[in-house]
Amino acid sequence: MELALTLDARSDKSLQAQIFDQVRLLILDGRLQAGMSLPPTRLLAERYQVSRNTVIIAFDRLAAEGYVEPRGTSGLFVTAIPPDDLLLVSSPRPPLRTNGPVPPEAGEPLLCFAGSPGGGEDRPTIDFWVGRQAASGFPLRVWRRIVTKLLSGESQYLADYCDPAGLPQLRRAIADHLGRTRGMHVTTDQIIVTAGGQDALNLVMNLLRGHTENLCIENPCYAGASMIFQSENLPIEPVPVDSEGIRTDCLPNKPRSLIYVTPSHQYPTGVVMTLSRRLALLRWAGDTDSYIMEDDYDSDFRYDGPPLTALSGLDRGRRVFYIGTFSKSVGAGLRLGFAVVPQIFSEEARLLKAKMSNGQSWLEQCALAEFVSDGHFDRHVRKLRQLYKSRRDALISALRKKFREPVITGQDSGLHLVWRLPKGMPSALAIQTKARAAGVGVYALSSGGAFDFDGTAPDDTLMFGYASLPENKILEAVEKLNGIMREMSLKAPAPRSHESALENGSR
Ligand SMILES: Cc1ncc(COP(=O)(O)O)c(C=O)c1O
């Protein structure tokens, strides 16, 4: 099978990204059809005079995202994607919207999520604080240098207002970053810089309120998003999540909905939404004249495999509002994030941001723009990715050593993973309480910034934020946890089967 690619060695985009993007589009356009094989990597490399490794990396990424699949030793074959889904992403269909969103009424201020499980200053000594990054990982030296340089320049920028949508150089840097790492092709005017992801969620909610008759949210979900939705006077439909992401077969057939999803690392379960679910979700949004909030809060940290294309990168129907944050990659204290809105909403979004807060601080935005455009951001994230990967590996191997075959999910990316406790174990909340008394912070979903709309799911899931803990502390904590759970299981009334899930390693 011959592939017609146009590769440009002088482009800012790497050759592997060019191959990935172009083959992906050939599949989505239906020009490469289900069952067709990709050419051998060696042949493609020779034909385009690139290294074989470049082609292998691009093909691995296509396989990781579900566009192609291996069949024995015969190579990679295009997966079956329903023709309707292909139509949706290949031919731009403008939204059905006829009236612009009604400007938000001056009403209740929306709530903000504190994001600190357990809250307060009284933190456990070894704390698997969900979503917290390593304080020592903050790029203090470079940041100080950039800020000092900015402060030694002229004071005009500090004295003046800047564009409410954000500093142009920061928005440009964000657009480049999204193009390189998330397969998103966006213009700077689509980007609105916000005070973190939470502010971006609020911005999108305010922007779409007038269009929205129904709210949908993955369940369980991020508490910060549920708080925003719950403060709206609209019906909420929680949609269950399974091992492929949100259950698109459970989406309501209601027009003008707004749905919140975390496709790259579902919060809290950590599941990655499969390609077929992504396409089904986009199709549903087109069919019901609905919009999607894609919260991509932590996918800078993907440990096993290439970066994932955002749902927004697949969206040709202008249905997806993408939410990003620098809270995980640089520092939550900066309070910087952004929303990427479909082009037709960019001016409305800018005006809304002006109305809400009239933009973010010039100093932080300018420092971040330099940090990204001078290449520090990429280096910094690469370094942290290595650090967090070792911490994650230490946690997984300690859990495997101490507890027989623990069911762990969400470990491929982000700053946390979850452990589904086996049947017969004490509840996650009971373990959390005991562990806390022993100086170890592990979190049941309800304390880890997650929310369950049904409230009926078994309390059998513990969340571990591992990024801020050195490996020796992780090992010490798991050792303690094993002792605590052993003691709890011995005290529990018979018959209990959880003893079987505990290893004897700590005795
Ligand atoms: C799922 C999810 N979305 C969004 C955020 C937003 O974070 P911030 O407002 O700090 O950018 C967080 C923070 O932990 C999160 O876990």
The ligand as an SDF file (V2000), in Angstrom:
LIG
                    3D

 16 16  0  0  0  0  0  0  0  0999 V2000
   -9.6650   17.0150   36.7300 C   0  0  0  0  0  0  0  0  0  0  0  0
   -9.1530   18.3730   37.0250 C   0  0  0  0  0  0  0  0  0  0  0  0
   -9.5460   19.3800   36.2390 N   0  0  0  0  0  0  0  0  0  0  0  0
   -9.1480   20.6360   36.4500 C   0  0  0  0  0  0  0  0  0  0  0  0
   -8.3090   20.9350   37.4920 C   0  0  0  0  0  0  0  0  0  0  0  0
   -8.0030   22.3960   37.5990 C   0  0  0  0  0  0  0  0  0  0  0  0
   -6.9470   22.7950   38.2380 O   0  0  0  0  0  0  0  0  0  0  0  0
   -6.5680   24.3400   38.2850 P   0  0  0  0  0  0  0  0  0  0  0  0
   -7.7950   25.1290   38.5230 O   0  0  0  0  0  0  0  0  0  0  0  0
   -5.5910   24.4090   39.3880 O   0  0  0  0  0  0  0  0  0  0  0  0
   -5.9580   24.6520   36.9790 O   0  0  0  0  0  0  0  0  0  0  0  0
   -7.8680   19.9310   38.3630 C   0  0  0  0  0  0  0  0  0  0  0  0
   -7.0130   20.2110   39.5220 C   0  0  0  0  0  0  0  0  0  0  0  0
   -6.6090   19.3660   40.2690 O   0  0  0  0  0  0  0  0  0  0  0  0
   -8.3080   18.6050   38.1110 C   0  0  0  0  0  0  0  0  0  0  0  0
   -7.9380   17.5990   38.8930 O   0  0  0  0  0  0  0  0  0  0  0  0
  1  2  1  0
  2  3  1  0
  2 15  2  0
  3  4  2  0
  4  5  1  0
  5  6  1  0
  5 12  2  0
  6  7  1  0
  7  8  1  0
  8  9  2  0
  8 10  1  0
  8 11  1  0
 12 13  1  0
 12 15  1  0
 13 14  2  0
 15 16  1  0
M  END
$$$$
